[in-house]
Amino acid sequence: MLATIVMPAVMIGSAAVCLWCAARTRSQLRLVAACVMFGAMLDHAVTGYLSPMLWAALLMSTGLLVGASLRPSGCDDRAAAAAAGVGAAAGGGAAAGAGAATPMMLGALVHAHGILTALSYPAMGALLLVSTAPPPQANASLTVVKLHDHGAVPSLEWLAAAVGLLAVGLACTALAAARDGRRFAAADAGAMSLMLGAMLL
C-alpha cells in the first residue's frame, strides 16, 4: 500500500528534477526531452489520459533524438578544456601535465552521461509498456509457458537486469559529477537513476 503511494511520488519528483536541470542547460532538445519524460511520468502515475503505447513511442523517439545529438567524445574533451580554462598551464610543466588529464576525464564523463540519458528514454518506454500490460489469461497460460520454455517469448528478467545496470551507471555518473563539482549534472543523473529504480519496483 505504501509503495503504491511513494513510488509514483518518487517518479514524478525525479522527473521534475530532471526538467529543472534541463531548463538550466538552456538546451531546447534537452528541455523538450525532459518535458516528454515528465509528462509520461505524471500521466502514468496520476492521470492516465494517454495510452502507454503513445508515451512509449514518444520516449523511444526522444531517446533516438538525444542520442543522435551527442557529440563525439573528442568534442566533449575540447569543450571541457575550454570550460576549465586550462589554467594549470601557467603553473609549470608538472602542474600543466596534471591539469591536462582533468578535461579529458571530464569530457568522457559528459559523454557517458549523454549516452546513459539517451538509453534511459527507451528504457522508460519499455517499462511503461510492461507495467500496463494486461495479465495473461488463464486458458493461455499453458501456451505461454510452453513458448517460454522453447525460448519463443523473451523473459522480462533481461529487461529488469538491463534497466538495473542502467540505473547503477547513472548513479555512478551522478557520484562522479558531484565529486567534480557539477551539481546540475549530478542532480540530473541521480534523479534519472532514482526514477528508473522506482519504475522497476
Disulfide bonds with the S-S distance in Angstrom:
none
